[in-house]
Amino acid sequence: MRFKTFVAFLIVLCFSSWILGAKLFFQKYFVEIFLGMFPPLILGIFSIYRIKSIFLNHPEKLTSYMIKAFVFKMIFYGIYIIWVIVFSTFNPLQFFVSFMIYFGLLHILEALFVRSIFKR
């Protein structure tokens, strides 16, 4: 699958599931679901872009990049979650559920895309 097609798929999947789920079933949690969806989507898109770029240009640097990216993501997500809990006025349970679902789903899809890059 091409990068642009995959990114478009991720964006449509995330935003449509957010809008449909939040508007149809969880109207009270519209913002919480968005806050749980958006950072994993943005970091996932950036991560697969960099992985593809590094793999095509300097494959020997890929492992080093992936380790650094993993550490950065964990630090960023930790700071982000703390920020949302401290500065938000809503109940964080819905945010956590949304974050964990999108985080897990996007990482699985990212792994499948990376695997498709390696198979070429």
PyMOL commands that place a pseudoatom at each C-alpha (Angstrom):
pseudoatom trace, name=CA, resn=MET, resi=1, chain=A, elem=C, hetatm=0, pos=[0.000, 0.000, 0.000]
pseudoatom trace, name=CA, resn=ARG, resi=2, chain=A, elem=C, hetatm=0, pos=[1.282, 3.459, -0.820]
pseudoatom trace, name=CA, resn=PHE, resi=3, chain=A, elem=C, hetatm=0, pos=[2.004, 5.926, 1.956]
pseudoatom trace, name=CA, resn=LYS, resi=4, chain=A, elem=C, hetatm=0, pos=[-0.535, 8.552, 0.840]
pseudoatom trace, name=CA, resn=THR, resi=5, chain=A, elem=C, hetatm=0, pos=[-3.265, 5.947, 0.489]
pseudoatom trace, name=CA, resn=PHE, resi=6, chain=A, elem=C, hetatm=0, pos=[-2.485, 4.545, 3.915]
pseudoatom trace, name=CA, resn=VAL, resi=7, chain=A, elem=C, hetatm=0, pos=[-2.488, 7.993, 5.540]
pseudoatom trace, name=CA, resn=ALA, resi=8, chain=A, elem=C, hetatm=0, pos=[-5.799, 8.849, 3.894]
pseudoatom trace, name=CA, resn=PHE, resi=9, chain=A, elem=C, hetatm=0, pos=[-7.195, 5.538, 5.178]
pseudoatom trace, name=CA, resn=LEU, resi=10, chain=A, elem=C, hetatm=0, pos=[-6.020, 6.296, 8.732]
pseudoatom trace, name=CA, resn=ILE, resi=11, chain=A, elem=C, hetatm=0, pos=[-7.458, 9.805, 8.687]
pseudoatom trace, name=CA, resn=VAL, resi=12, chain=A, elem=C, hetatm=0, pos=[-10.817, 8.678, 7.310]
pseudoatom trace, name=CA, resn=LEU, resi=13, chain=A, elem=C, hetatm=0, pos=[-10.961, 5.750, 9.744]
pseudoatom trace, name=CA, resn=CYS, resi=14, chain=A, elem=C, hetatm=0, pos=[-10.160, 7.858, 12.795]
pseudoatom trace, name=CA, resn=PHE, resi=15, chain=A, elem=C, hetatm=0, pos=[-12.285, 10.877, 12.021]
pseudoatom trace, name=CA, resn=SER, resi=16, chain=A, elem=C, hetatm=0, pos=[-15.282, 8.887, 10.817]
pseudoatom trace, name=CA, resn=SER, resi=17, chain=A, elem=C, hetatm=0, pos=[-15.194, 6.617, 13.861]
pseudoatom trace, name=CA, resn=TRP, resi=18, chain=A, elem=C, hetatm=0, pos=[-14.829, 9.663, 16.113]
pseudoatom trace, name=CA, resn=ILE, resi=19, chain=A, elem=C, hetatm=0, pos=[-17.696, 11.562, 14.529]
pseudoatom trace, name=CA, resn=LEU, resi=20, chain=A, elem=C, hetatm=0, pos=[-20.008, 8.557, 14.205]
pseudoatom trace, name=CA, resn=GLY, resi=21, chain=A, elem=C, hetatm=0, pos=[-19.231, 7.143, 17.618]
pseudoatom trace, name=CA, resn=ALA, resi=22, chain=A, elem=C, hetatm=0, pos=[-19.273, 10.414, 19.462]
pseudoatom trace, name=CA, resn=LYS, resi=23, chain=A, elem=C, hetatm=0, pos=[-22.318, 11.906, 17.740]
pseudoatom trace, name=CA, resn=LEU, resi=24, chain=A, elem=C, hetatm=0, pos=[-24.459, 8.773, 17.598]
pseudoatom trace, name=CA, resn=PHE, resi=25, chain=A, elem=C, hetatm=0, pos=[-23.611, 6.959, 20.819]
pseudoatom trace, name=CA, resn=PHE, resi=26, chain=A, elem=C, hetatm=0, pos=[-21.497, 9.099, 23.131]
pseudoatom trace, name=CA, resn=GLN, resi=27, chain=A, elem=C, hetatm=0, pos=[-22.574, 12.703, 22.575]
pseudoatom trace, name=CA, resn=LYS, resi=28, chain=A, elem=C, hetatm=0, pos=[-21.494, 13.778, 26.048]
pseudoatom trace, name=CA, resn=TYR, resi=29, chain=A, elem=C, hetatm=0, pos=[-17.926, 12.623, 25.354]
pseudoatom trace, name=CA, resn=PHE, resi=30, chain=A, elem=C, hetatm=0, pos=[-17.261, 14.264, 21.978]
pseudoatom trace, name=CA, resn=VAL, resi=31, chain=A, elem=C, hetatm=0, pos=[-14.174, 16.180, 23.169]
pseudoatom trace, name=CA, resn=GLU, resi=32, chain=A, elem=C, hetatm=0, pos=[-12.798, 13.333, 25.279]
pseudoatom trace, name=CA, resn=ILE, resi=33, chain=A, elem=C, hetatm=0, pos=[-12.915, 10.920, 22.344]
pseudoatom trace, name=CA, resn=PHE, resi=34, chain=A, elem=C, hetatm=0, pos=[-11.212, 13.466, 20.089]
pseudoatom trace, name=CA, resn=LEU, resi=35, chain=A, elem=C, hetatm=0, pos=[-8.444, 14.085, 22.630]
pseudoatom trace, name=CA, resn=GLY, resi=36, chain=A, elem=C, hetatm=0, pos=[-7.895, 10.342, 22.863]
pseudoatom trace, name=CA, resn=MET, resi=37, chain=A, elem=C, hetatm=0, pos=[-7.769, 9.950, 19.076]
pseudoatom trace, name=CA, resn=PHE, resi=38, chain=A, elem=C, hetatm=0, pos=[-5.761, 12.890, 17.785]
pseudoatom trace, name=CA, resn=PRO, resi=39, chain=A, elem=C, hetatm=0, pos=[-2.220, 12.438, 19.262]
pseudoatom trace, name=CA, resn=PRO, resi=40, chain=A, elem=C, hetatm=0, pos=[-1.911, 8.733, 18.348]
pseudoatom trace, name=CA, resn=LEU, resi=41, chain=A, elem=C, hetatm=0, pos=[-3.073, 9.586, 14.818]
pseudoatom trace, name=CA, resn=ILE, resi=42, chain=A, elem=C, hetatm=0, pos=[-0.595, 12.446, 14.327]
pseudoatom trace, name=CA, resn=LEU, resi=43, chain=A, elem=C, hetatm=0, pos=[2.365, 10.617, 15.870]
pseudoatom trace, name=CA, resn=GLY, resi=44, chain=A, elem=C, hetatm=0, pos=[1.493, 7.459, 13.941]
pseudoatom trace, name=CA, resn=ILE, resi=45, chain=A, elem=C, hetatm=0, pos=[1.423, 9.285, 10.610]
pseudoatom trace, name=CA, resn=PHE, resi=46, chain=A, elem=C, hetatm=0, pos=[4.708, 11.044, 11.354]
pseudoatom trace, name=CA, resn=SER, resi=47, chain=A, elem=C, hetatm=0, pos=[6.294, 7.810, 12.526]
pseudoatom trace, name=CA, resn=ILE, resi=48, chain=A, elem=C, hetatm=0, pos=[5.407, 5.773, 9.435]
pseudoatom trace, name=CA, resn=TYR, resi=49, chain=A, elem=C, hetatm=0, pos=[6.516, 8.651, 7.200]
pseudoatom trace, name=CA, resn=ARG, resi=50, chain=A, elem=C, hetatm=0, pos=[9.933, 8.694, 8.881]
pseudoatom trace, name=CA, resn=ILE, resi=51, chain=A, elem=C, hetatm=0, pos=[10.210, 4.891, 8.908]
pseudoatom trace, name=CA, resn=LYS, resi=52, chain=A, elem=C, hetatm=0, pos=[9.495, 4.695, 5.190]
pseudoatom trace, name=CA, resn=SER, resi=53, chain=A, elem=C, hetatm=0, pos=[11.892, 7.529, 4.427]
pseudoatom trace, name=CA, resn=ILE, resi=54, chain=A, elem=C, hetatm=0, pos=[14.718, 6.079, 6.499]
pseudoatom trace, name=CA, resn=PHE, resi=55, chain=A, elem=C, hetatm=0, pos=[14.150, 2.557, 5.167]
pseudoatom trace, name=CA, resn=LEU, resi=56, chain=A, elem=C, hetatm=0, pos=[14.352, 3.741, 1.553]
pseudoatom trace, name=CA, resn=ASN, resi=57, chain=A, elem=C, hetatm=0, pos=[17.379, 6.026, 2.038]
pseudoatom trace, name=CA, resn=HIS, resi=58, chain=A, elem=C, hetatm=0, pos=[19.405, 4.640, 4.966]
pseudoatom trace, name=CA, resn=PRO, resi=59, chain=A, elem=C, hetatm=0, pos=[18.081, 1.242, 6.057]
pseudoatom trace, name=CA, resn=GLU, resi=60, chain=A, elem=C, hetatm=0, pos=[21.010, 0.729, 8.428]
pseudoatom trace, name=CA, resn=LYS, resi=61, chain=A, elem=C, hetatm=0, pos=[19.719, 3.616, 10.586]
pseudoatom trace, name=CA, resn=LEU, resi=62, chain=A, elem=C, hetatm=0, pos=[16.199, 2.276, 10.938]
pseudoatom trace, name=CA, resn=THR, resi=63, chain=A, elem=C, hetatm=0, pos=[16.628, 0.332, 14.183]
pseudoatom trace, name=CA, resn=SER, resi=64, chain=A, elem=C, hetatm=0, pos=[18.251, 3.305, 15.878]
pseudoatom trace, name=CA, resn=TYR, resi=65, chain=A, elem=C, hetatm=0, pos=[15.443, 5.584, 14.743]
pseudoatom trace, name=CA, resn=MET, resi=66, chain=A, elem=C, hetatm=0, pos=[12.730, 3.184, 15.897]
pseudoatom trace, name=CA, resn=ILE, resi=67, chain=A, elem=C, hetatm=0, pos=[14.262, 2.942, 19.382]
pseudoatom trace, name=CA, resn=LYS, resi=68, chain=A, elem=C, hetatm=0, pos=[14.494, 6.730, 19.664]
pseudoatom trace, name=CA, resn=ALA, resi=69, chain=A, elem=C, hetatm=0, pos=[10.953, 7.138, 18.327]
pseudoatom trace, name=CA, resn=PHE, resi=70, chain=A, elem=C, hetatm=0, pos=[9.638, 4.627, 20.858]
pseudoatom trace, name=CA, resn=VAL, resi=71, chain=A, elem=C, hetatm=0, pos=[11.278, 6.486, 23.754]
pseudoatom trace, name=CA, resn=PHE, resi=72, chain=A, elem=C, hetatm=0, pos=[10.009, 9.834, 22.463]
pseudoatom trace, name=CA, resn=LYS, resi=73, chain=A, elem=C, hetatm=0, pos=[6.461, 8.524, 22.056]
pseudoatom trace, name=CA, resn=MET, resi=74, chain=A, elem=C, hetatm=0, pos=[6.355, 7.099, 25.575]
pseudoatom trace, name=CA, resn=ILE, resi=75, chain=A, elem=C, hetatm=0, pos=[7.610, 10.371, 27.074]
pseudoatom trace, name=CA, resn=PHE, resi=76, chain=A, elem=C, hetatm=0, pos=[5.226, 12.431, 24.934]
pseudoatom trace, name=CA, resn=TYR, resi=77, chain=A, elem=C, hetatm=0, pos=[2.212, 10.251, 25.723]
pseudoatom trace, name=CA, resn=GLY, resi=78, chain=A, elem=C, hetatm=0, pos=[3.021, 10.348, 29.437]
pseudoatom trace, name=CA, resn=ILE, resi=79, chain=A, elem=C, hetatm=0, pos=[3.254, 14.151, 29.436]
pseudoatom trace, name=CA, resn=TYR, resi=80, chain=A, elem=C, hetatm=0, pos=[0.122, 14.430, 27.291]
pseudoatom trace, name=CA, resn=ILE, resi=81, chain=A, elem=C, hetatm=0, pos=[-1.954, 12.185, 29.560]
pseudoatom trace, name=CA, resn=ILE, resi=82, chain=A, elem=C, hetatm=0, pos=[-0.818, 14.083, 32.654]
pseudoatom trace, name=CA, resn=TRP, resi=83, chain=A, elem=C, hetatm=0, pos=[-1.608, 17.379, 30.909]
pseudoatom trace, name=CA, resn=VAL, resi=84, chain=A, elem=C, hetatm=0, pos=[-5.116, 16.214, 29.977]
pseudoatom trace, name=CA, resn=ILE, resi=85, chain=A, elem=C, hetatm=0, pos=[-5.827, 15.002, 33.510]
pseudoatom trace, name=CA, resn=VAL, resi=86, chain=A, elem=C, hetatm=0, pos=[-4.515, 18.154, 35.201]
pseudoatom trace, name=CA, resn=PHE, resi=87, chain=A, elem=C, hetatm=0, pos=[-5.978, 20.775, 32.871]
pseudoatom trace, name=CA, resn=SER, resi=88, chain=A, elem=C, hetatm=0, pos=[-9.246, 19.194, 31.784]
pseudoatom trace, name=CA, resn=THR, resi=89, chain=A, elem=C, hetatm=0, pos=[-12.624, 19.636, 33.385]
pseudoatom trace, name=CA, resn=PHE, resi=90, chain=A, elem=C, hetatm=0, pos=[-14.088, 16.303, 32.298]
pseudoatom trace, name=CA, resn=ASN, resi=91, chain=A, elem=C, hetatm=0, pos=[-13.985, 12.786, 33.685]
pseudoatom trace, name=CA, resn=PRO, resi=92, chain=A, elem=C, hetatm=0, pos=[-10.796, 11.176, 32.297]
pseudoatom trace, name=CA, resn=LEU, resi=93, chain=A, elem=C, hetatm=0, pos=[-12.233, 7.639, 31.996]
pseudoatom trace, name=CA, resn=GLN, resi=94, chain=A, elem=C, hetatm=0, pos=[-13.715, 8.261, 28.548]
pseudoatom trace, name=CA, resn=PHE, resi=95, chain=A, elem=C, hetatm=0, pos=[-10.470, 9.904, 27.438]
pseudoatom trace, name=CA, resn=PHE, resi=96, chain=A, elem=C, hetatm=0, pos=[-8.442, 6.869, 28.605]
pseudoatom trace, name=CA, resn=VAL, resi=97, chain=A, elem=C, hetatm=0, pos=[-10.746, 4.408, 26.870]
pseudoatom trace, name=CA, resn=SER, resi=98, chain=A, elem=C, hetatm=0, pos=[-10.624, 6.404, 23.637]
pseudoatom trace, name=CA, resn=PHE, resi=99, chain=A, elem=C, hetatm=0, pos=[-6.856, 6.830, 23.876]
pseudoatom trace, name=CA, resn=MET, resi=100, chain=A, elem=C, hetatm=0, pos=[-6.220, 3.130, 24.472]
pseudoatom trace, name=CA, resn=ILE, resi=101, chain=A, elem=C, hetatm=0, pos=[-8.489, 2.033, 21.615]
pseudoatom trace, name=CA, resn=TYR, resi=102, chain=A, elem=C, hetatm=0, pos=[-6.968, 4.430, 19.080]
pseudoatom trace, name=CA, resn=PHE, resi=103, chain=A, elem=C, hetatm=0, pos=[-3.442, 3.848, 20.393]
pseudoatom trace, name=CA, resn=GLY, resi=104, chain=A, elem=C, hetatm=0, pos=[-3.765, 0.088, 20.032]
pseudoatom trace, name=CA, resn=LEU, resi=105, chain=A, elem=C, hetatm=0, pos=[-5.550, 0.137, 16.688]
pseudoatom trace, name=CA, resn=LEU, resi=106, chain=A, elem=C, hetatm=0, pos=[-3.166, 2.647, 15.122]
pseudoatom trace, name=CA, resn=HIS, resi=107, chain=A, elem=C, hetatm=0, pos=[-0.099, 0.764, 16.324]
pseudoatom trace, name=CA, resn=ILE, resi=108, chain=A, elem=C, hetatm=0, pos=[-1.407, -2.481, 14.861]
pseudoatom trace, name=CA, resn=LEU, resi=109, chain=A, elem=C, hetatm=0, pos=[-2.089, -0.758, 11.532]
pseudoatom trace, name=CA, resn=GLU, resi=110, chain=A, elem=C, hetatm=0, pos=[1.318, 0.938, 11.673]
pseudoatom trace, name=CA, resn=ALA, resi=111, chain=A, elem=C, hetatm=0, pos=[3.004, -2.425, 12.205]
pseudoatom trace, name=CA, resn=LEU, resi=112, chain=A, elem=C, hetatm=0, pos=[1.161, -3.902, 9.235]
pseudoatom trace, name=CA, resn=PHE, resi=113, chain=A, elem=C, hetatm=0, pos=[2.221, -0.968, 7.047]
pseudoatom trace, name=CA, resn=VAL, resi=114, chain=A, elem=C, hetatm=0, pos=[5.855, -1.279, 8.165]
pseudoatom trace, name=CA, resn=ARG, resi=115, chain=A, elem=C, hetatm=0, pos=[5.731, -4.983, 7.398]
pseudoatom trace, name=CA, resn=SER, resi=116, chain=A, elem=C, hetatm=0, pos=[4.474, -4.190, 3.900]
pseudoatom trace, name=CA, resn=ILE, resi=117, chain=A, elem=C, hetatm=0, pos=[7.403, -1.809, 3.410]
pseudoatom trace, name=CA, resn=PHE, resi=118, chain=A, elem=C, hetatm=0, pos=[9.883, -4.516, 4.442]
pseudoatom trace, name=CA, resn=LYS, resi=119, chain=A, elem=C, hetatm=0, pos=[8.368, -7.038, 2.044]
pseudoatom trace, name=CA, resn=ARG, resi=120, chain=A, elem=C, hetatm=0, pos=[9.145, -4.888, -1.005]
for i in range(1, 120): cmd.bond("trace and resi %d" % i, "trace and resi %d" % (i + 1))
show_as sticks, trace
zoom trace
